[in-house]
Amino acid sequence: MSQYSLSAMLLAAGLGTRLRPLTDLWPKCLMPIGKRPLLEYWLQVVQNLGIKNVLVNTHFHASEVYKFLDRKQFSGWVHSVYEPELLGTAGTLRVNSDFFSNQTVLLIHADNWCQCDFDAFVAYHFHHRPKHCLMTMMTFDTERPQECGIVETDSQNVVIAFHEKVNNPPGNRANAAVYLLEPEILRWLNESPHITDFSTEVLPRFTGRIATWHNPQIHRDIGTLPMLKAAQNDERPLLNMSANDGWQSDFEISPVFNHLMSALTTLEESNE
């Protein structure tokens, strides 16, 4: 049982266009990392934190995501919601605000690969962030700052400026798209029905009230084949949830899985 009052929102509805043709066959959020779906690692993170109120949004290849979630280990604590049209992160939060029951929300872009001390991240938000901050943003150091949202912070590690995918940004400290949000932010979203984009419309609105917590370990956008391949070589946490069920067995013998593994192997051979 978590010592904190937390709900979680895992964003898993994206199209994954940069991973085509792989995403023509399979959703980005279920791409394999060491034979196990990316989303399963995120659900393990949430479970380890003791969170029992989890929502996953779906859109692209939604039927496959539903099959993955419709398993015993997720029953009763992982819920899903289908978006016929993508709402944007802010729109998804607003439409589902009642689900979070006035709790702090762990918001995760679940198509990224991330390893860090999540207990420390949550503890920082509840016990150490500056009191005027309504949000804690995880950050990481990127090798491609022009492709990320770069943040500038003050002496208290509070965000004072954003630079969203610009040439020559001032630094390489990037937004990891993992957040802890206080209920005041969702209340503001409910009063702002025109807002849909979190990065360009919500974050700038709260500049000066966003604390940051830095992840010195692993954070990858697995939206391209080389980055998905690189993630296969990263150290991976143990998954406590049962993998020896019908879904996992069917996945490992499916043509889709063989195609994904073949694409990763071909990339490795071409780089040698």
N, C-alpha and C positions, 0 to 999 in steps of 0.2 A: 504494500500500500504506500502510495506516494505521500510524503509529508507536506506536499504542496497541493493547492487547488488548481489543477491543470486540465485542460482539454487539448486536443491536437487536431490540426487540419493538415492533411497530406495532399499536396497538389499533384495529381497524376493524370491529368487530362490532355497534356500537350501532344502536338502532332509529330514532333521529332523529325522535322523535315531534313535536317542536316545528316541524319542517319539513313536516309533512303539509299538503296532500296530495302534495307533491313526493316524499316518501319512500315513498309508496304505490307509486311507479313505479320509484324509483332509490335506491341506497344513499347515505347521507350522505357516506361517505368518498370517493365518486366524483363528488360535486357539482362542477360546472365552476367554475374560476377562470380567466377569460380563455380559455375553450373547452377547457382541459386539466383533467383530474381532480385534485382535491385530493390524493389519495393519491400521484399521480405526483410532485408537488412534494416530498412527504416522502421518497419513495424517492430523489429526486435529492440531497436533503440527506445521506441515509445513504451514497449512493454517493460523494459529494464527500468524506466523512470517511474513505473507504477501507474501510468495513465490508463484509465479504463473508459475513456470517452473519446473515441477517435473517429474522424470523418475523412473519407477518401473521395475526392471528386473524380469523375470519369467523363470521357467523351470519345476520344479516338480509340478504336478497338475495344470499346467498353465491354463487349461480351467476354473477351478474354480476361479482362481485369476482374469481372464478376466471377468467372470460373475460379480464378486464383483466390479470391477472397471468400468464396463459399466453401470454406473448409473448417474443420472442427476447431483448430487452434485459434481461429479469428472470431468464432461465434460469441455473440453477446457483448463484445467490446469494440469491434471494428465495424463501422457502418459506411455505406457508400451513397453517393448522390450523383445522378446523371445530369449532365448539362447538354441539352440538345444543341445549343450554341454556346461557344465559350464566352464566359462572363468577365474574364480578367480576374486577377487575384483579388482585387478590392471588391469586385462584384460578387465573387464567390463567398467571400467573408460576410458581406452584407446580407445576401440572400439566406445564408445559413446561420445568422447570428444567434437565433434562438437555441441552436444546438449546443452552444458553448456555455449556456447557463450562467452568464456573468462571471465566468472564470478567466484566469490568464490563459492565453492561447499560445501553444507552441505551433508556429506556422512553418511548414517545411516544403520547399520545392523538391519533390521526391524523385526528380529525374537527375539529381546530382549524386555523386558518390562522396561520402564524407565520413571520416573517422576522427574522433576526438573524445575528450572527457566531457560527455554530455551532463553528467552530474555536476561538474564544476560550472558549466554554462548556466544551468538552472539555478544553482546556489548563488552565483554572482548576481543574477537578475533579482532574486528575492532578498538578498542580504547585503549586497555591496554596490549595486548601481547607484548613481546619484539620484536623490529622492525626487528631483523634478522630472526625471525621465520616465516616459510612458512605454518605452520599448527598449529591448536589448537586441542588437543586431550582431550576429556572428560575422567575423571577418577572417580573411586568409590572405596570404601573399601570393600574387599571381605572376606568372612569367609573361602574360599577355595582357597588360593593363588596358590597352586600347580596346579590348574585346569585353571588358567588364565594367561594372559600376564601381568606380574608385571613390573612396571616402577620405575626407580630411577630418581630423579630430583635434580637440583641444587638450590641455594638460590633464583633464579628467577622463580622457578617451570618449568624449561626447562628440557626436557628429556636428561639424560646423559647415560642411560643404559637400556636395555630390558632383561627380563628373561621370555621366552615364555614357559609356562607349564613345569616348572622344579621343582624337589623336593627341599624343604627348600629354597625358594627364599627369598631375603633380604627385607621383608616387605609384606604388603597386599594392597598397592595402585595399583589398576589394571586399565588396558585399558578398557574403556567402549564401544569401537568400534563405537563411534560417533565422527565425525571429521568435522572441517572446513578447506578446502584446498584452497590455493591460486593457480591461474592459472599456476604458474611456475611448480607446481608438475605435472599437466597434460601434460605440454609441455615436461617435463623430461620423463614421461611415453611414450609419442609418439616417443621419441628418444631411447626407451629401449624396443623393441618389444618382447624380451625374458622374460620379467618380468610378472608374473601372480599373485603371492601371496603378498598381501599387508603387512601382519604382519611380514613375515620373509624376504622379499626382498625390500620393499619400506621403511618401518619405520626405519630399521637399517641404510639405506642410508642417512636419514635425521636426525639422532641423533645429538643433539646439536642445531637443528633448529625446534624443536617441542615444542610449549608451551603447558601447561596443565591447565585445568579448572576443579575443583573438584565438583562433584555432591554429596552433603551430604544427599540426599533424597533416592529415590528408584531406584535400578537397579538390574534386575534379568535376568539371562539366563533361559528362560522358556523351555529349551530343554529337560527337564525331567519331568515326571508326578508330582513328589512332588513339583517342583518349579512352574509348571503351576498351581497346586492347591494353593500354597502359594500366588500367584498373585491374586487369586480370593478374598482374604481377604484384599488386599491393598486398600487404599483410591484411588478413581479414579476421573479423571477430568470429567467435564461435556462435552458432545459432542454436538457441535452446529449443525453439519450436520444432515439432516433429516434421521431418522432411520425407519420411518413408510412407507417404500416403499415395493415393491414386494420382493426384495431380502431378506431383513431382516425378513419379515414375513415368507417367505418360509424356511429360515434358521432355525428359531425357531421351526418349526413343522417338520423338516426333520429328518429322521432316524439317519443321521450323528450327528446332534446336540444332539439328545437324547442319542446317544452312548457316546459322549464326556462328557456330564453332568453325565451320569451314572458312567463313569470311575472315574471322580473326586469325586463323592459321595462315591463310593466304597473305594477309597483311604482314605477319611476322616473317614469312619466308621472303617477301619482296623487300623487306628492310635489311636482310642479312647481307 
